[in-house]
């Protein structure tokens, strides 16, 4: 198993019925994206999280914003909260794995936030340039 080292982490909120400033204030951090969804008065918001020390970043995020997210999910000011952890899969790799520490998963999940793992094939652009 490899060390837990995603190349990107983002909280994705859908069905948001608050304005961007209200979301930023509730989460105690700035959103990197905030845009309308298909439904009237429903928005998508995204918060990018640092990856230089992902375990610490996720634990700090859960402590700072978790309770607010749980409250907003309960009273339907947001419809869904998903934490996306993005990993790269090397083009010539045969397999890849990683381990999300249990205490990190618990810290996120206890607030009603789903965890999504995204895997991207890497090194493709380098090969296309040759």
N, C-alpha and C positions, 0 to 999 in steps of 0.2 A: 504494500500500500504506500501511496505517496503522501507527502505532507499536505495539509490543507492549505492550498494557495490558489484561490481563484484569481483570474486576471481582471475581473470586474464584479461588483456587487451593487445591486440596485433594489430599492423598495419600490414596488409598483402598486399604486392605489387606483382602483377603478370605482366608478359610481360615486364619485366625490360630489357632494352638494354644497361644499363650502367654497369661499373664494380663496385664491392663492395665498393671500396674506394670512387668512385664518388658519390654513393648513400649516404654513411655515411656523406660525406662532404656537400652534398646538404641538407640533413635532419638535419644536425648539431647534430647528435647522431649516435651511433653505431648500426648496424644491429645485431640481434642475430642469424639469419639464412640467408644464401645466397647460393642458389643452382640452377643448371640448370633445365629448364623445358623441355618439349618434343620438342618444336620448337628450331631450331638452333639459337644461339645467343639471346636466351630469358631466363631470370632468374626469380626466385622467391626470394623475400626478405621479411624478417620479422623483426619488431622492437617491443620488449616487453616494455610495459609501466608500471610504478609502480602503485600499487593499494592501498597503504596506505592512500592516499587522492585522490580518483579517479577524482573528479570534478576538483581539481587544476591541476592534472597531464594532464587531457585532454585539459584544457584551455591553459596550458603552451605548450603542444605539438602542438596545433593548431597555436599558436602564433609563435613558433620556426620553425615549419616545413610545415605548411599549404600552404603558398604561393609557396614554392618550389615544393610541390606535385602538386598543381594546374597547375603550369607551365609545369612540366614534363608530366602531363596527356594531356595538350593541344598540346604539340609538340611530343607526342607519345613516349617519352623515357620510360614511364611506361604505361602499358595498363589499369590497374585497381588498385584502392586503396580501401581497405576495412578495417574498424576498427572493430575488433571482440571483443565484450564484453561478457565474460563468467561468467555465474551464476550457482550456484548449486541449485538443486532441491532435498530436503531431501527425502529419500526413503519413509518415512511414512507421507509425506506432502500431503495435498489435493489440494493445489493450491499454486502458487507463483506469485508474481508480483513485479515490481520495476518501478521506474520513472526516466527516463533520463531527467534532467532539460533542458528546452527549449533552454536556452542560450548556453549550452554545445553542444546540437545537432546542433544548428545553426553555432556555431564556427567550428565544424567539417565539416558539409555539405557544407558550403560556399566555401570550397576548392575542391569540387567534390569527397569527400571521402564518400563512402557508409558506413552505420552502420549496422553491423550484430550482432544479439543477439544469443548466444549459451547457451543452458541450459543442464546441465549434472546431471544425477542421482548420488547422493552421498551416502555414507554409505554402498555401496554394498561390497567393499573390507572388511570392518570390519565384516560384516555378514558372508562372505565366510570363514573367519579365525576361526569362532566358531565351 
